[in-house]
Amino acid sequence: CKHFFEDFNLEVRVARFHNCYGPNGSWFGGREKAPAALVRKFVEAKIKSSNEIEIWGNGEQVRSFMYVDDCSEDVTINQMADILEIISGIKPKRKYKLDAPRGVFNRNSDNTLIKEKLNWEPSIKLIDGLKITFDWIFKEYKKKYEV
């Protein structure tokens, strides 16, 4: 982008989407984002009738998550776990793994410019995107582990 500006005086803008999640994404194996990892933990707890999930860090890390069809809603990991308790119908004990990687405390997107320039803003609420993701991972988990 910088070179196109320098070489051709072409004005450019870069949009960076944060923490995308949704069906058809990675949900196991260590490469998944926080929403898919947390959803998987709730799916496992529900299927195995477990009363505990592991959360890396203290759960107070703040992120904006973007459903694959939309963009962002600011929540802590604990708030996302609250939503998944509603979706999954279970309320497992939260075991905080304070020595696990937790990333920066707060990472959020600022959608002001995209609203101003393109008149676009997110339309899918986190709870709705997580419900779709939960249902998909639940089905995939059962297939993968023949439950």
ROKE-302141 format. One line per 2 residues: number of its first residue (from 1); for each residue x, y, z of N, C-alpha, C. Coordinates in nm, 3 decimals. Each point is the difference from the previous one (the first is absolute). Example, Ala and Ser with C-alpha at 12.3 -4.5 7.8 and 13.67 -1.06 7.14 Angstrom:
<pts>
1	1.319/-0.569/0.780/-0.089/0.119/0.000/0.090/0.120/0.000 | -0.035/0.105/-0.072/0.082/0.119/0.006/-0.077/0.109/0.073
</pts>
This chain:
<pts>
1	0.083/-0.119/0.000/-0.083/0.119/0.000/0.087/0.125/0.000 | 0.104/-0.005/0.084/0.090/0.115/0.008/0.065/0.026/-0.135
3	0.040/-0.106/-0.070/0.067/0.017/-0.129/-0.097/0.051/-0.107 | -0.124/-0.042/0.003/-0.096/0.052/-0.096/-0.024/0.149/0.022
5	0.000/0.041/0.127/-0.013/0.142/0.029/0.123/0.076/-0.051 | 0.117/-0.052/0.033/0.125/0.067/-0.041/0.019/-0.001/-0.151
7	-0.028/-0.112/-0.065/0.026/-0.013/-0.143/-0.110/0.059/-0.088 | -0.126/-0.011/0.043/-0.112/0.040/-0.085/-0.092/0.103/0.064
9	0.037/0.048/0.120/-0.081/0.096/0.073/-0.144/-0.051/0.021 | -0.011/-0.132/0.018/-0.129/-0.063/0.022/-0.029/-0.004/0.149
11	-0.107/0.066/0.042/-0.037/-0.004/0.141/-0.057/-0.137/0.032 | 0.048/-0.059/0.107/-0.045/-0.133/0.040/-0.039/-0.001/0.147
13	-0.082/-0.094/0.035/-0.040/-0.023/0.139/0.006/-0.149/0.026 | 0.036/-0.037/0.119/0.006/-0.141/0.037/-0.098/-0.024/0.114
15	-0.086/-0.097/-0.019/-0.093/-0.040/0.106/0.048/-0.132/0.056 | 0.013/-0.007/0.131/0.044/-0.124/0.065/-0.114/-0.052/0.086
17	-0.045/-0.118/-0.032/-0.107/-0.060/0.078/0.060/-0.074/0.119 | -0.066/0.008/0.113/0.050/-0.055/0.125/-0.075/-0.126/0.039
19	0.073/-0.100/0.044/-0.056/-0.117/0.067/-0.125/-0.056/-0.067 | 0.013/-0.039/-0.126/-0.112/-0.060/-0.073/-0.034/-0.137/0.057
21	-0.127/-0.034/0.000/-0.044/-0.131/0.045/-0.124/-0.038/-0.077 | -0.037/-0.126/0.008/-0.122/-0.048/-0.064/0.019/-0.143/-0.048
23	-0.105/-0.056/-0.060/0.009/-0.135/-0.053/0.110/-0.011/-0.106 | 0.051/-0.121/-0.015/0.102/-0.035/-0.099/0.138/0.053/0.034
25	0.018/0.051/0.120/0.132/0.043/0.045/0.066/-0.107/0.086 | 0.124/0.023/0.036/0.070/-0.093/0.090/-0.068/0.002/0.136
27	-0.022/-0.120/0.056/-0.064/-0.007/0.132/0.072/-0.097/0.094 | 0.110/-0.061/-0.046/0.079/-0.088/0.086/0.144/0.000/-0.052
29	0.090/-0.052/0.080/0.137/-0.018/-0.044/0.095/0.113/0.036 | -0.048/0.103/0.069/0.089/0.106/0.045/0.011/0.120/-0.092
31	-0.061/-0.003/-0.118/0.008/0.114/-0.093/-0.129/0.082/-0.001 | -0.097/-0.038/0.081/-0.128/0.068/0.000/0.006/0.131/0.079
33	-0.089/0.092/-0.034/-0.012/0.126/0.073/-0.080/-0.024/0.128 | 0.000/0.099/0.088/-0.066/-0.014/0.130/-0.148/-0.041/-0.010
35	-0.080/0.058/-0.090/-0.141/-0.043/-0.004/-0.015/-0.149/-0.028 | 0.071/-0.051/-0.101/-0.011/-0.143/-0.035/0.054/-0.088/0.113
37	0.110/0.041/0.062/0.056/-0.078/0.110/-0.098/-0.006/0.117 | -0.058/0.113/0.034/-0.094/0.004/0.112/-0.128/-0.077/-0.034
39	-0.049/0.016/-0.123/-0.117/-0.077/-0.042/0.029/-0.149/0.011 | 0.117/-0.044/-0.050/0.037/-0.141/0.008/0.000/-0.050/0.144
41	0.050/0.082/0.091/0.004/-0.040/0.141/-0.141/-0.017/0.057 | -0.092/0.087/-0.040/-0.139/-0.014/0.043/-0.064/-0.123/-0.063
43	0.029/-0.025/-0.129/-0.052/-0.119/-0.067/0.050/-0.126/0.072 | 0.129/-0.006/0.029/0.057/-0.115/0.071/-0.065/-0.018/0.137
45	-0.016/0.111/0.072/-0.061/-0.007/0.133/-0.143/-0.051/-0.009 | -0.072/0.044/-0.101/-0.140/-0.043/-0.017/-0.007/-0.148/-0.038
47	0.079/-0.040/-0.098/-0.003/-0.139/-0.046/0.050/-0.095/0.108 | 0.105/0.037/0.071/0.059/-0.087/0.102/-0.061/0.018/0.138
49	-0.102/0.085/0.010/-0.063/0.032/0.128/0.104/0.042/0.103 | 0.096/0.079/-0.044/0.105/0.051/0.088/-0.047/0.131/0.062
51	0.045/0.025/0.119/-0.042/0.122/0.068/0.114/0.100/0.011 | 0.097/-0.003/-0.097/0.111/0.093/0.007/0.054/0.028/-0.140
53	0.038/0.125/-0.025/0.070/0.038/-0.122/0.125/0.077/0.040 | 0.102/-0.003/-0.086/0.123/0.073/0.026/0.000/0.128/-0.082
55	0.032/0.111/0.065/0.012/0.130/-0.066/0.142/0.048/0.020 | 0.066/0.033/-0.108/0.137/0.050/0.008/0.000/0.142/0.054
57	0.087/0.027/0.095/0.004/0.130/0.064/-0.112/0.010/0.101 | -0.036/0.123/0.035/-0.106/0.021/0.099/-0.135/0.031/-0.062
59	-0.008/-0.001/-0.132/-0.127/0.022/-0.067/-0.037/0.146/-0.017 | 0.080/0.090/0.050/-0.031/0.143/-0.009/0.063/0.066/-0.123
61	0.072/-0.077/-0.083/0.054/0.055/-0.123/-0.116/0.044/-0.090 | 0.013/0.117/-0.062/-0.108/0.056/-0.082/0.037/-0.013/-0.147
63	-0.095/-0.045/-0.080/0.019/-0.012/-0.144/-0.127/0.044/-0.072 | 0.017/0.039/-0.125/-0.117/0.017/-0.085/0.001/-0.119/-0.094
65	-0.112/-0.068/-0.010/-0.010/-0.118/-0.084/-0.088/0.029/-0.119 | 0.039/-0.054/-0.114/-0.073/0.024/-0.123/-0.053/-0.132/-0.052
67	-0.132/-0.013/-0.003/-0.060/-0.116/-0.064/0.037/0.006/-0.147 | 0.020/-0.114/-0.060/0.053/-0.007/-0.136/-0.081/0.084/-0.099
69	-0.128/0.020/0.025/-0.084/0.080/-0.090/-0.010/0.145/0.042 | 0.070/0.038/0.107/-0.025/0.132/0.055/0.121/0.051/0.076
71	-0.020/0.093/0.093/0.110/0.053/0.080/-0.050/0.054/0.132 | 0.057/0.043/0.088/0.059/-0.025/0.129/-0.085/0.042/0.117
73	0.017/-0.072/0.106/-0.064/0.031/0.127/0.104/-0.023/0.108 | 0.018/0.099/0.083/0.103/0.000/0.104/-0.046/-0.076/0.123
75	0.071/-0.106/0.039/-0.035/-0.075/0.120/0.125/-0.055/0.065 | -0.011/-0.031/0.128/0.107/-0.074/0.066/-0.021/-0.149/-0.029
77	0.102/-0.077/0.024/-0.011/-0.146/-0.015/-0.107/-0.052/0.097 | -0.007/0.055/0.119/-0.102/-0.041/0.096/-0.140/0.031/-0.051
79	-0.019/0.115/-0.063/-0.132/0.033/-0.055/-0.038/-0.097/-0.112 | 0.098/-0.040/-0.081/-0.029/-0.099/-0.103/-0.037/-0.134/0.063
81	0.066/-0.037/0.109/-0.036/-0.123/0.072/-0.142/0.011/0.055 | -0.040/0.119/0.048/-0.138/0.021/0.048/-0.100/-0.029/-0.112
83	0.029/0.051/-0.119/-0.088/-0.021/-0.116/-0.006/-0.148/-0.035 | 0.114/-0.068/0.004/0.003/-0.143/-0.034/-0.073/-0.084/0.104
85	-0.008/0.045/0.124/-0.081/-0.069/0.100/-0.147/0.003/-0.042 | -0.044/0.113/-0.051/-0.139/0.013/-0.048/-0.023/-0.091/-0.119
87	0.091/0.006/-0.099/-0.015/-0.078/-0.123/0.006/-0.150/0.027 | 0.095/-0.043/0.082/0.022/-0.143/0.022/-0.097/-0.061/0.100
89	-0.056/0.084/0.085/-0.090/-0.052/0.103/0.073/-0.061/0.118 | 0.132/0.022/0.010/0.077/-0.051/0.113/0.078/0.114/0.064
91	0.037/-0.019/0.125/0.076/0.102/0.072/0.117/-0.067/0.072 | 0.106/-0.033/-0.078/0.113/-0.067/0.064/0.082/0.095/0.086
93	0.071/-0.057/0.096/0.093/0.078/0.081/0.113/0.047/-0.091 | 0.044/0.122/0.018/0.110/0.055/-0.080/0.132/-0.020/0.073
95	0.088/-0.075/-0.062/0.133/-0.024/0.056/0.096/0.091/-0.079 | 0.049/0.104/0.064/0.085/0.097/-0.067/0.145/-0.048/-0.001
97	0.059/-0.005/-0.118/0.140/-0.042/-0.017/0.083/0.127/-0.013 | 0.041/0.052/0.113/0.066/0.130/0.004/0.140/0.000/-0.061
99	0.060/-0.118/-0.016/0.133/-0.005/-0.060/-0.005/-0.025/-0.151 | -0.119/-0.011/-0.058/-0.014/-0.021/-0.144/0.013/0.133/-0.074
101	0.038/-0.005/-0.128/0.006/0.125/-0.077/-0.138/0.065/-0.005 | -0.005/0.129/0.020/-0.129/0.069/-0.003/0.000/0.120/-0.091
103	0.115/0.033/-0.057/0.005/0.113/-0.093/-0.009/0.133/0.071 | -0.017/0.105/-0.077/-0.012/0.133/0.058/-0.131/0.010/0.075
105	-0.008/0.094/0.093/-0.122/0.013/0.081/-0.119/0.044/-0.084 | 0.021/0.096/-0.089/-0.113/0.055/-0.076/0.041/0.020/-0.146
107	-0.077/-0.060/-0.089/0.019/0.020/-0.144/-0.139/0.019/-0.060 | -0.021/0.115/-0.061/-0.131/0.032/-0.052/0.013/0.073/-0.132
109	-0.096/-0.022/-0.087/0.002/0.073/-0.127/-0.080/0.129/0.016 | 0.041/0.102/-0.074/-0.072/0.127/-0.004/-0.065/0.007/-0.137
111	-0.132/-0.011/-0.002/-0.074/-0.004/-0.126/-0.053/0.137/-0.043 | 0.050/0.106/0.062/-0.048/0.135/-0.030/0.019/0.037/-0.146
113	0.118/-0.025/-0.053/0.032/0.040/-0.137/-0.082/-0.077/-0.103 | -0.018/-0.129/0.021/-0.078/-0.079/-0.095/-0.147/0.042/0.002
115	-0.050/0.040/0.115/-0.137/0.053/0.011/-0.009/0.133/-0.073 | 0.099/0.085/0.022/0.001/0.133/-0.062/0.014/-0.007/-0.152
117	0.095/-0.081/-0.048/0.030/-0.005/-0.144/-0.093/-0.090/-0.080 | -0.039/-0.113/0.058/-0.080/-0.097/-0.075/-0.141/-0.019/0.055
119	-0.030/0.071/0.110/-0.129/-0.013/0.066/-0.032/-0.146/0.035 | 0.102/-0.069/0.048/-0.015/-0.141/0.037/0.023/-0.016/0.148
121	-0.078/-0.086/0.061/0.020/-0.036/0.140/-0.047/-0.143/0.022 | 0.048/-0.064/0.105/-0.037/-0.139/0.026/-0.150/-0.016/0.022
123	-0.051/-0.115/-0.040/-0.142/-0.026/0.021/-0.025/-0.131/0.076 | 0.100/-0.083/0.016/-0.017/-0.129/0.066/0.053/0.009/0.144
125	-0.089/-0.021/0.094/0.038/0.003/0.141/0.086/-0.121/0.035 | 0.087/0.016/0.098/0.089/-0.107/0.042/-0.078/-0.126/0.038
127	-0.108/0.016/0.074/-0.077/-0.117/0.043/-0.055/-0.077/-0.120 | -0.040/0.070/-0.106/-0.053/-0.067/-0.119/0.110/-0.074/-0.076
129	0.115/0.065/-0.016/0.113/-0.064/-0.067/0.053/-0.118/0.078 | 0.006/0.014/0.133/0.047/-0.111/0.084/-0.096/-0.118/-0.003
131	-0.130/0.027/-0.008/-0.100/-0.109/-0.008/0.021/-0.080/-0.127 | 0.019/0.067/-0.113/0.026/-0.069/-0.127/0.129/-0.080/0.010
133	0.104/0.060/0.058/0.129/-0.065/0.015/-0.010/-0.119/0.094 | -0.071/0.016/0.112/-0.019/-0.110/0.095/-0.067/-0.119/-0.068
135	-0.109/0.025/-0.072/-0.073/-0.108/-0.067/0.090/-0.072/-0.100 | 0.081/0.075/-0.074/0.089/-0.061/-0.100/0.109/-0.083/0.068
137	0.066/0.057/0.102/0.107/-0.074/0.068/-0.057/-0.122/0.073 | -0.119/0.012/0.056/-0.064/-0.114/0.067/-0.016/-0.115/-0.099
139	-0.050/0.029/-0.118/-0.019/-0.101/-0.104/0.135/-0.058/-0.044 | 0.099/0.087/-0.022/0.133/-0.045/-0.044/0.069/-0.083/0.108
141	-0.014/0.040/0.125/0.059/-0.074/0.112/-0.056/-0.141/0.004 | -0.132/-0.012/-0.012/-0.064/-0.131/0.004/0.047/-0.088/-0.115
143	0.018/0.059/-0.119/0.050/-0.075/-0.114/0.144/-0.045/0.023 | 0.085/0.093/0.044/0.142/-0.028/0.018/0.025/-0.107/0.105
145	-0.073/0.007/0.109/0.024/-0.091/0.111/-0.105/-0.111/0.009 | -0.085/-0.009/-0.102/-0.102/-0.105/-0.009/-0.079/-0.014/0.129
147	-0.049/0.112/0.045/-0.079/0.005/0.124/-0.147/-0.019/-0.034
</pts>
